[in-house]
Amino acid sequence: MDLVGTVAVAVWAMLPAYVPNNAAVLAGGGRPIDGGRTWGDSRLLGDGKTWRGTAVGTVVGVALAVALNAARPAAADALGVTLPEFPAAAMLTLAFGAMLGDVLASFLKRRTGRERGAAFPLVDQLDFVVVALALTAAAAPAWFGETFTIPVLVAVVVLTPALHLLTNGIAYALGLKDEPW
């Protein structure tokens, strides 16, 4: 597979993980997952991690994967690339894993003394990817191995920070986020 094909597969396969956190921001508000609990002198997670955002993000990611499956034949023909079809396990683990990765990063931020919204380079950009891929590898190992070849994984790790900064910059410019990272 050439570079364009590798990038196309990487973006396609990761879309159900890329979109949930953005959907969660749009859903915003609701009851915090940590219920206001603290550990030491800081919150476990903070007000930004809510049950509603996690649920909406996961549902949107799964729905996107369903839509991508429906669009796959036409998209593959248009791009001239074989695009993966998402099994149900991958749909759920990519979407929920992205949300869980963001929650775990929030926990790490609090433990390292960072406030809500504070920059945490590389963790902010790759937290959701690592957990989404780990859960997917465990739940759908054959599909994961066929889809996330070494070149595709490299493309994901290289492209994701740039895409993350771009989408967060747009959300910041639109007033949907308080910080551009």
BAFI-3210 file (N, C-alpha, C; in Angstrom, 3 decimals, decimal comma, padded with zeros to 6 digits):
// residues 181
n [1|2|3|4|5|6|7|8|9|10|11|12|13|14|15|16|17|18|19|20|21|22|23|24|25|26|27|28|29|30|31|32|33|34|35|36|37|38|39|40|41|42|43|44|45|46|47|48|49|50|51|52|53|54|55|56|57|58|59|60|61|62|63|64|65|66|67|68|69|70|71|72|73|74|75|76|77|78|79|80|81|82|83|84|85|86|87|88|89|90|91|92|93|94|95|96|97|98|99|100|101|102|103|104|105|106|107|108|109|110|111|112|113|114|115|116|117|118|119|120|121|122|123|124|125|126|127|128|129|130|131|132|133|134|135|136|137|138|139|140|141|142|143|144|145|146|147|148|149|150|151|152|153|154|155|156|157|158|159|160|161|162|163|164|165|166|167|168|169|170|171|172|173|174|175|176|177|178|179|180|181]
n.u [000,847|000,548|001,704|-000,468|-002,647|-002,109|-002,377|-005,062|-006,364|-005,556|-006,772|-009,481|-009,920|-009,541|-011,464|-013,891|-012,802|-011,672|-013,755|-015,514|-014,658|-014,917|-017,656|-018,523|-017,779|-019,565|-021,953|-021,685|-021,721|-023,741|-023,759|-020,764|-018,382|-016,766|-018,273|-017,685|-015,783|-012,656|-009,094|-006,672|-005,737|-007,009|-009,447|-010,734|-011,253|-012,594|-014,901|-015,184|-015,389|-017,976|-020,875|-022,852|-021,447|-019,587|-021,287|-022,677|-020,512|-019,538|-021,778|-022,028|-019,562|-019,879|-022,153|-021,067|-019,211|-020,983|-022,172|-019,891|-019,364|-021,541|-020,932|-018,572|-018,057|-018,413|-016,649|-014,215|-013,968|-013,834|-011,471|-009,687|-008,677|-008,517|-010,696|-011,208|-013,935|-015,936|-016,212|-018,722|-017,539|-015,195|-016,310|-017,498|-015,317|-013,386|-014,740|-015,639|-013,191|-011,726|-013,039|-012,608|-009,820|-009,446|-010,605|-008,877|-006,534|-007,272|-007,385|-004,639|-003,627|-004,657|-003,324|-000,747|-000,753|-001,848|-004,221|-007,709|-007,945|-005,303|-002,291|-000,921|001,406|001,603|000,327|-002,236|-002,751|-002,524|-003,684|-006,354|-006,051|-004,231|-005,661|-008,039|-006,999|-005,787|-007,984|-009,432|-007,648|-007,703|-010,408|-011,110|-009,050|-008,181|-009,260|-008,060|-005,302|-005,243|-006,027|-004,579|-001,745|001,857|002,769|000,315|-000,218|001,979|001,311|-001,032|000,001|001,639|-000,093|-002,227|-001,592|-001,366|-003,902|-005,471|-004,663|-005,471|-008,334|-009,023|-008,170|-009,983|-012,388|-011,870|-011,718|-014,352|-015,518|-016,172|-014,423|-012,259|-009,548|-006,938|-005,745]
n.v [-001,169|002,216|005,506|007,340|005,588|004,314|006,456|007,071|004,709|004,790|007,176|006,625|004,259|005,255|007,223|006,631|006,846|009,342|011,210|011,037|012,565|015,183|015,267|014,915|017,347|019,045|018,023|018,590|019,519|018,352|015,672|015,263|012,634|011,948|012,753|014,942|014,180|014,109|013,601|013,694|016,989|017,657|017,368|014,208|013,874|016,141|018,766|018,664|016,098|014,228|012,125|012,319|013,454|011,394|009,259|010,325|010,854|008,241|006,987|008,565|007,993|005,216|005,316|006,747|004,843|002,888|004,338|004,743|002,116|001,711|003,563|002,632|000,965|002,830|004,866|003,494|002,853|005,459|006,405|004,508|002,538|-000,192|-000,219|-000,775|-002,682|-002,077|-004,229|-004,965|-005,056|-003,532|-001,085|-000,265|-000,365|001,366|003,842|004,042|003,566|005,826|007,788|006,818|006,947|009,711|010,337|008,956|010,388|012,836|012,143|011,598|014,164|015,582|014,270|015,041|017,658|019,446|021,796|021,839|021,950|022,667|022,423|019,318|018,101|015,757|013,701|014,823|014,683|012,006|010,282|009,263|007,752|005,687|004,208|003,574|002,016|-000,065|-001,275|-002,091|-003,839|-005,876|-006,657|-007,168|-008,797|-010,032|-008,377|-005,971|-006,565|-006,966|-004,478|-002,388|-002,202|-001,980|000,325|001,746|002,207|003,870|006,053|006,866|007,668|009,781|011,526|012,051|013,910|016,356|016,572|016,650|019,047|020,823|020,441|021,107|023,740|024,867|024,421|026,044|028,561|028,783|029,147|026,952|025,660|026,335|026,586|026,325|023,763]
n.w [000,000|-000,824|000,334|000,384|000,458|002,899|004,709|004,222|005,127|007,810|008,794|008,216|009,744|012,274|012,643|014,154|016,688|016,707|016,663|018,993|021,391|020,527|020,053|022,658|023,815|022,529|023,532|026,181|029,705|032,518|034,966|036,748|036,275|038,424|040,541|042,093|043,861|045,651|045,623|047,824|047,618|045,263|042,618|041,473|038,711|037,589|036,521|033,784|032,779|032,124|032,689|030,710|028,522|028,045|027,382|025,141|023,407|022,988|021,762|019,449|018,198|017,669|016,009|013,884|012,943|012,012|009,936|008,354|007,583|005,879|003,898|002,939|000,510|-001,648|-000,870|-000,845|-003,562|-004,648|-003,486|-004,260|-002,596|-000,324|002,210|005,693|007,090|009,880|012,587|015,095|017,687|017,343|016,654|019,082|020,927|019,847|019,965|022,718|023,967|023,223|024,704|027,315|027,407|027,426|029,880|031,618|031,117|032,183|034,861|035,272|034,797|036,999|039,058|038,580|039,230|037,396|036,270|035,207|031,737|031,415|029,536|028,471|026,992|024,322|025,880|025,909|023,175|022,448|024,300|024,029|021,734|022,397|024,375|022,991|020,884|022,357|023,692|021,460|020,218|022,095|022,079|019,403|018,006|015,541|013,499|014,281|013,892|011,106|010,179|011,533|010,642|010,872|009,303|009,193|011,904|012,490|010,880|012,202|014,708|013,933|012,518|014,274|016,505|015,056|013,816|016,104|017,359|015,351|015,205|017,833|017,885|016,098|017,506|019,711|018,460|017,702|020,096|021,622|023,236|026,006|025,750|023,283|022,908]
ca.u [000,000|001,340|001,532|-001,833|-003,501|-001,848|-003,002|-006,519|-006,784|-005,338|-007,817|-010,758|-010,015|-009,536|-012,566|-014,767|-012,099|-011,364|-014,941|-016,233|-014,333|-015,513|-019,097|-018,710|-017,689|-020,820|-023,014|-021,346|-022,508|-024,228|-023,148|-019,373|-018,136|-016,173|-019,241|-017,097|-014,834|-011,271|-008,016|-005,756|-006,287|-007,535|-010,534|-010,323|-011,262|-013,018|-016,236|-015,181|-015,622|-019,344|-021,530|-023,536|-020,444|-019,027|-022,314|-022,911|-019,322|-019,498|-022,867|-021,677|-018,493|-020,460|-023,009|-020,175|-018,677|-022,080|-022,268|-018,708|-019,579|-022,474|-020,272|-017,277|-017,825|-018,265|-015,424|-013,076|-013,871|-013,404|-010,085|-008,844|-008,032|-009,359|-010,952|-011,743|-015,299|-015,864|-017,090|-019,371|-016,588|-014,302|-017,106|-017,664|-014,052|-012,743|-015,469|-015,559|-011,773|-011,327|-013,588|-011,909|-008,469|-009,523|-010,867|-007,635|-005,598|-007,712|-006,928|-003,189|-003,414|-004,907|-002,279|000,511|-000,942|-002,352|-005,627|-008,545|-007,589|-003,859|-001,649|-000,152|001,859|001,546|-000,756|-003,472|-002,953|-002,485|-004,346|-007,519|-005,588|-003,630|-006,684|-008,925|-006,305|-005,585|-009,257|-009,793|-006,757|-008,165|-011,772|-011,206|-007,633|-007,949|-009,531|-007,023|-004,059|-005,375|-006,239|-003,538|-000,396|002,874|002,692|-000,917|-000,005|002,895|000,524|-001,926|000,785|002,156|-001,192|-003,164|-001,332|-001,680|-005,360|-005,995|-004,433|-006,306|-009,742|-009,176|-008,045|-011,274|-013,367|-011,517|-012,110|-015,819|-015,978|-016,632|-013,406|-011,603|-008,132|-006,766|-005,027]
ca.v [000,000|003,447|006,446|007,875|004,509|004,122|007,576|006,913|003,642|005,266|008,142|005,898|003,333|006,000|008,190|006,390|007,268|010,768|012,057|011,053|013,650|016,410|015,162|015,111|018,792|019,630|017,578|019,342|019,605|017,144|015,237|014,811|011,223|011,794|013,161|015,986|013,585|014,552|012,727|014,703|018,337|017,947|016,525|012,987|014,153|017,510|018,962|018,482|014,688|013,961|010,905|012,630|013,590|010,069|008,480|010,913|010,614|006,830|006,735|009,230|007,207|003,975|005,688|007,086|003,591|002,285|005,128|004,452|000,795|001,890|004,355|002,016|000,603|004,029|005,559|002,691|003,058|006,837|006,570|003,460|001,892|-001,115|000,330|-001,810|-002,634|-002,153|-005,150|-004,319|-004,895|-002,410|000,142|000,104|-000,137|002,589|005,005|004,104|003,658|007,232|008,507|006,339|007,506|011,106|010,324|008,558|011,516|013,824|011,638|011,842|015,609|015,976|013,695|015,763|019,050|020,297|022,182|021,574|022,744|022,879|021,613|018,135|017,716|014,374|012,987|015,401|014,316|010,563|009,489|008,561|006,793|004,534|003,388|003,044|000,928|-001,181|-001,970|-002,714|-004,989|-006,938|-007,093|-007,606|-008,934|-010,334|-007,150|-005,009|-006,941|-006,744|-003,051|-001,534|-002,666|-001,045|001,632|002,440|002,696|005,021|007,171|007,309|008,372|011,023|012,407|012,384|015,190|017,491|016,647|017,028|020,488|021,531|020,418|021,881|025,147|025,265|024,480|027,240|029,732|028,834|029,367|025,699|025,244|027,464|026,621|025,793|022,492]
ca.w [000,000|-000,901|001,437|000,371|000,934|004,329|005,418|004,092|006,042|009,181|009,151|008,175|010,875|013,542|012,748|015,306|017,912|016,603|016,789|020,273|022,319|019,991|020,314|024,099|024,068|022,071|024,447|027,375|030,930|033,151|036,219|036,602|036,554|039,757|041,551|042,926|044,814|045,571|046,082|048,348|047,512|043,922|042,119|040,774|037,270|037,323|035,952|032,337|032,425|032,570|032,200|029,455|027,474|027,749|026,682|023,816|022,600|022,602|020,806|018,186|017,581|017,137|014,869|012,772|012,404|011,237|008,697|007,548|006,963|004,765|002,856|002,612|-000,901|-002,486|-000,463|-001,306|-005,018|-004,904|-003,050|-004,834|-001,458|000,423|003,543|006,579|007,611|011,332|013,307|016,256|018,801|017,035|016,741|020,483|021,638|019,350|020,486|024,176|024,331|023,091|025,861|028,498|027,360|027,839|031,322|032,285|031,012|033,157|036,159|035,313|034,927|038,387|039,918|038,334|039,619|036,318|036,393|034,040|030,572|031,300|028,500|028,873|025,650|023,867|026,557|025,378|021,781|022,182|025,341|023,503|020,725|023,065|025,023|021,950|020,188|023,283|023,866|020,189|020,029|022,993|021,745|018,002|017,650|014,116|012,751|014,644|013,221|009,660|009,905|012,082|010,326|011,385|008,635|009,580|013,271|012,407|010,349|013,270|015,733|013,352|012,112|015,347|017,200|014,180|013,684|017,417|017,534|014,375|015,604|019,070|017,507|015,503|018,608|020,484|017,663|017,697|021,461|022,222|024,205|026,672|025,388|021,924|022,818]
c.u [000,900|001,000|000,106|-002,813|-003,339|-002,511|-004,527|-007,032|-006,639|-006,456|-009,177|-010,936|-010,097|-010,703|-013,516|-014,111|-011,805|-012,561|-015,559|-015,912|-014,882|-017,020|-019,391|-018,659|-019,006|-021,981|-022,910|-022,276|-022,959|-023,445|-021,726|-019,237|-017,612|-017,107|-018,716|-016,078|-013,410|-010,335|-006,929|-006,416|-006,810|-008,630|-009,957|-010,207|-011,574|-014,370|-016,311|-015,434|-016,973|-019,870|-022,192|-022,538|-019,858|-020,027|-022,541|-021,718|-019,251|-020,564|-022,543|-020,570|-019,005|-021,327|-022,165|-019,610|-019,735|-022,215|-021,078|-018,824|-020,502|-021,812|-019,010|-017,109|-017,596|-016,974|-014,189|-012,877|-013,326|-011,932|-009,130|-008,073|-009,017|-009,485|-011,577|-013,207|-015,208|-016,784|-017,653|-018,393|-015,659|-015,059|-017,152|-016,336|-013,297|-013,406|-015,337|-014,110|-011,260|-011,807|-012,858|-010,479|-008,440|-009,772|-009,590|-006,587|-005,975|-007,269|-005,420|-002,872|-003,587|-003,801|-000,940|000,364|-001,421|-003,841|-006,378|-008,147|-006,099|-003,272|-000,873|000,328|002,004|000,474|-002,091|-003,775|-003,074|-003,191|-005,480|-007,123|-005,075|-004,699|-007,642|-008,269|-006,109|-006,880|-009,669|-008,926|-007,210|-009,510|-011,916|-009,800|-007,376|-008,157|-008,443|-005,729|-004,087|-005,423|-005,052|-002,160|000,595|002,819|001,437|-000,781|000,923|002,132|-000,407|-001,158|001,320|001,017|-002,042|-002,832|-001,675|-003,189|-005,996|-005,836|-005,301|-007,764|-009,972|-009,038|-009,336|-012,330|-013,122|-011,989|-013,634|-016,400|-016,488|-015,659|-012,747|-010,134|-007,935|-006,011|-005,876]
c.v [001,241|004,385|006,980|006,818|004,271|005,216|007,449|005,844|004,106|006,202|007,443|005,044|004,057|006,977|007,896|006,704|008,766|011,656|012,101|012,201|014,983|016,412|015,399|016,590|019,452|019,254|018,297|019,247|018,267|016,808|014,752|013,335|011,032|012,226|014,224|015,467|014,095|013,436|013,684|016,061|018,671|016,955|015,279|013,256|015,616|017,556|018,682|017,052|014,286|012,652|011,162|012,742|012,251|009,234|009,009|010,659|009,179|006,523|007,356|008,462|005,917|004,285|006,062|005,818|002,872|003,011|004,866|003,084|000,910|002,614|003,689|001,645|001,817|004,770|004,811|002,855|004,447|007,040|005,569|002,689|000,906|-000,585|-000,745|-001,581|-002,864|-003,243|-004,434|-004,086|-003,718|-001,084|000,636|000,441|001,075|003,821|005,119|004,230|005,077|008,034|008,109|006,889|008,946|011,217|009,968|009,673|012,621|013,421|011,891|013,323|016,049|015,469|014,403|017,260|019,978|020,573|021,800|022,523|022,994|021,941|020,460|017,526|016,206|013,557|013,500|014,904|012,811|009,696|008,644|007,501|005,522|003,630|002,802|001,869|-000,281|-001,972|-002,714|-003,930|-006,159|-007,511|-007,653|-007,818|-009,210|-009,078|-006,117|-005,310|-006,713|-005,261|-002,196|-002,168|-001,638|000,297|002,426|002,986|003,907|006,245|007,733|008,147|009,703|012,012|012,899|013,676|016,413|017,663|017,115|018,528|021,311|021,586|021,197|023,369|025,683|025,405|025,711|028,503|029,906|029,060|028,117|025,154|026,487|027,609|025,918|024,476|021,335]
c.w [000,000|000,268|001,516|000,888|002,426|005,151|005,367|005,051|007,491|009,619|009,209|009,434|012,211|013,684|013,909|016,661|017,890|016,976|018,194|021,223|021,842|020,230|021,787|024,464|023,665|022,985|025,776|028,573|031,475|034,403|035,985|036,987|037,971|040,888|042,502|043,933|044,572|045,999|046,551|048,248|046,117|043,546|041,462|039,280|036,974|036,648|034,457|031,880|032,995|031,996|030,849|028,307|027,067|026,962|025,267|022,898|022,107|021,558|019,448|017,464|016,964|015,918|013,652|012,133|011,563|009,896|007,780|006,880|005,755|003,593|002,316|001,142|-001,807|-002,148|-000,946|-002,810|-005,333|-004,574|-003,690|-003,777|-000,837|001,845|004,424|006,932|009,116|011,876|014,537|017,405|018,569|017,105|018,180|021,158|021,120|019,968|022,004|024,645|024,228|024,295|027,143|028,555|027,818|029,342|032,088|032,230|031,994|034,560|036,322|035,491|036,375|039,307|039,726|038,589|038,529|036,542|035,123|032,916|030,410|030,250|029,132|027,563|025,466|024,580|026,031|023,968|021,555|023,214|024,784|022,477|021,392|023,661|023,990|021,224|021,094|023,480|022,599|019,908|020,892|022,557|020,335|017,452|016,172|013,275|013,022|013,885|011,718|009,318|010,315|011,903|010,876|010,640|009,011|011,000|013,292|011,894|011,422|014,292|015,212|013,066|013,283|016,082|016,340|014,026|014,992|017,647|016,583|014,826|016,901|018,809|016,907|016,595|019,479|019,756|017,635|019,092|022,167|023,257|024,783|026,351|024,031|021,814|023,247]
res [m|d|l|v|g|t|v|a|v|a|v|w|a|m|l|p|a|y|v|p|n|n|a|a|v|l|a|g|g|g|r|p|i|d|g|g|r|t|w|g|d|s|r|l|l|g|d|g|k|t|w|r|g|t|a|v|g|t|v|v|g|v|a|l|a|v|a|l|n|a|a|r|p|a|a|a|d|a|l|g|v|t|l|p|e|f|p|a|a|a|m|l|t|l|a|f|g|a|m|l|g|d|v|l|a|s|f|l|k|r|r|t|g|r|e|r|g|a|a|f|p|l|v|d|q|l|d|f|v|v|v|a|l|a|l|t|a|a|a|a|p|a|w|f|g|e|t|f|t|i|p|v|l|v|a|v|v|v|l|t|p|a|l|h|l|l|t|n|g|i|a|y|a|l|g|l|k|d|e|p|w]
***
